[in-house]
Amino acid sequence: MEIKLPSLRERREDMPLLINHFLNKLNKKLNKNIKNISADVNEIFMNYSWQGNIRELEHALEHAFILCQQDVITVEHLPSELKDFIEIKPASIKESGDNEYDTIFKALEKSAWNKAKAARLLGISRRTIYRKMMEYKIEKKDL
């Protein structure tokens, strides 16, 4: 029997419960007393595309737990792909309107021209980034 669950990016309302669950689990596992995540971290978590789904969220929090020496996880404790996400923002290129070219180009530069990573940073599919690169004639030689 196959059970189909929607991806994490389709269940944003579950994010606070999952974060709380992982905070409790990781506090026990790593013998820490981290109470919460900062507002910036929460914003990143709510807008990130979560290609790896719940396991990716758990991994990001575990990474932060290892680095965090206080009781609140901040952006500086996150894995680089999530730190990069807040610098590039927007959550989606659709919100960037006239700046779409610049947003895509900046994401490509930030990801060292790794199109899959740039797409994740922007919250779009790899297919969409290829299509947008063709539409705007974006090539690495534009440097």
C-alpha positions as CSV (number, residue, x, y, z in Angstrom):
1,M,0.0,0.0,0.0
2,E,1.4,3.4,-1.0
3,I,0.9,6.4,1.2
4,K,1.3,9.7,-0.5
5,L,2.3,12.6,1.8
6,P,2.6,16.2,0.5
7,S,6.0,17.7,0.6
8,L,7.0,20.0,3.4
9,R,6.9,23.1,1.2
10,E,3.2,22.2,0.7
11,R,2.6,22.0,4.4
12,R,4.1,25.2,5.8
13,E,1.5,25.1,8.7
14,D,3.3,22.0,10.0
15,M,6.6,23.8,10.3
16,P,6.3,25.1,13.9
17,L,5.3,21.7,15.2
18,L,8.2,20.0,13.4
19,I,10.7,22.6,14.6
20,N,9.4,22.1,18.2
21,H,9.7,18.3,17.8
22,F,13.2,18.5,16.5
23,L,14.3,21.0,19.2
24,N,13.1,18.5,21.9
25,K,14.7,15.5,20.1
26,L,18.0,17.2,19.5
27,N,18.2,18.7,23.0
28,K,18.0,15.2,24.4
29,K,20.3,13.7,21.8
30,L,23.0,16.4,22.2
31,N,22.4,17.2,25.9
32,K,21.7,20.9,25.2
33,N,19.0,23.3,26.3
34,I,18.2,25.3,23.1
35,K,14.8,26.8,23.6
36,N,13.9,28.4,20.2
37,I,14.9,29.7,16.8
38,S,15.2,33.4,16.0
39,A,12.6,35.3,14.0
40,D,15.1,35.4,11.0
41,V,15.6,31.6,11.1
42,N,11.9,31.1,11.3
43,E,11.4,33.3,8.2
44,I,14.0,31.3,6.3
45,F,12.5,28.0,7.3
46,M,9.0,29.2,6.3
47,N,10.2,30.4,2.9
48,Y,12.8,27.9,1.9
49,S,11.8,25.3,-0.7
50,W,12.9,22.2,1.3
51,Q,13.8,19.9,-1.6
52,G,15.0,17.3,1.0
53,N,11.7,17.6,2.9
54,I,11.6,16.8,6.6
55,R,15.0,15.2,6.7
56,E,16.6,18.3,5.3
57,L,14.9,20.4,8.1
58,E,16.2,18.0,10.7
59,H,19.7,18.1,9.3
60,A,19.6,21.9,9.2
61,L,18.6,22.0,12.8
62,E,21.1,19.4,13.9
63,H,23.9,21.4,12.1
64,A,22.7,24.6,14.0
65,F,22.6,22.7,17.3
66,I,26.2,21.7,16.9
67,L,27.3,25.3,16.3
68,C,25.0,27.0,18.8
69,Q,26.4,27.8,22.2
70,Q,23.3,29.8,23.4
71,D,19.7,29.0,23.9
72,V,18.4,30.4,20.6
73,I,19.4,29.3,17.1
74,T,20.3,32.3,14.9
75,V,21.1,32.6,11.2
76,E,24.9,32.3,11.8
77,H,24.3,28.7,13.0
78,L,22.5,27.5,9.9
79,P,24.1,25.5,7.0
80,S,25.5,27.7,4.2
81,E,22.6,27.0,1.7
82,L,20.1,28.4,4.2
83,K,22.4,31.4,5.0
84,D,22.7,32.1,1.3
85,F,18.9,31.9,0.9
86,I,18.3,34.9,3.1
87,E,21.0,36.9,1.4
88,I,19.5,36.2,-2.0
89,K,15.9,36.2,-1.1
90,P,13.1,36.6,-2.4
91,A,11.3,33.4,-1.5
92,S,10.3,33.2,-5.1
93,I,11.5,35.0,-8.3
94,K,7.9,35.7,-9.1
95,E,8.0,38.4,-6.4
96,S,11.0,40.1,-7.9
97,G,9.2,41.3,-11.1
98,D,11.5,43.7,-13.0
99,N,14.5,42.5,-11.1
100,E,14.1,38.9,-12.2
101,Y,17.3,38.9,-14.3
102,D,19.4,40.3,-11.4
103,T,17.8,37.9,-8.9
104,I,18.6,34.9,-11.1
105,F,22.1,36.1,-11.9
106,K,22.9,36.8,-8.3
107,A,21.6,33.3,-7.3
108,L,23.8,31.7,-10.0
109,E,26.8,33.7,-8.8
110,K,26.1,32.8,-5.2
111,S,25.9,29.1,-6.1
112,A,29.1,29.2,-8.2
113,W,26.8,28.6,-11.3
114,N,25.3,25.4,-9.9
115,K,21.9,25.7,-11.4
116,A,20.3,23.1,-9.1
117,K,21.5,25.0,-6.0
118,A,20.6,28.4,-7.5
119,A,17.1,27.1,-8.2
120,R,16.8,25.8,-4.5
121,L,17.9,29.2,-3.3
122,L,15.2,30.9,-5.3
123,G,12.5,28.3,-4.4
124,I,12.0,27.3,-8.0
125,S,12.5,24.2,-10.1
126,R,15.7,23.5,-12.0
127,R,13.6,23.4,-15.2
128,T,12.4,27.0,-14.4
129,I,15.9,28.3,-13.9
130,Y,17.0,26.9,-17.2
131,R,14.0,28.4,-18.9
132,K,14.6,31.8,-17.3
133,M,18.3,31.6,-18.2
134,M,17.3,31.1,-21.9
135,E,14.6,33.8,-21.7
136,Y,17.1,36.4,-20.3
137,K,20.1,35.0,-22.3
138,I,22.0,34.5,-19.0
139,E,25.4,32.7,-19.5
140,K,28.4,32.4,-17.4
141,K,30.4,34.6,-19.7
142,D,28.2,37.5,-18.5
143,L,30.7,37.9,-15.7
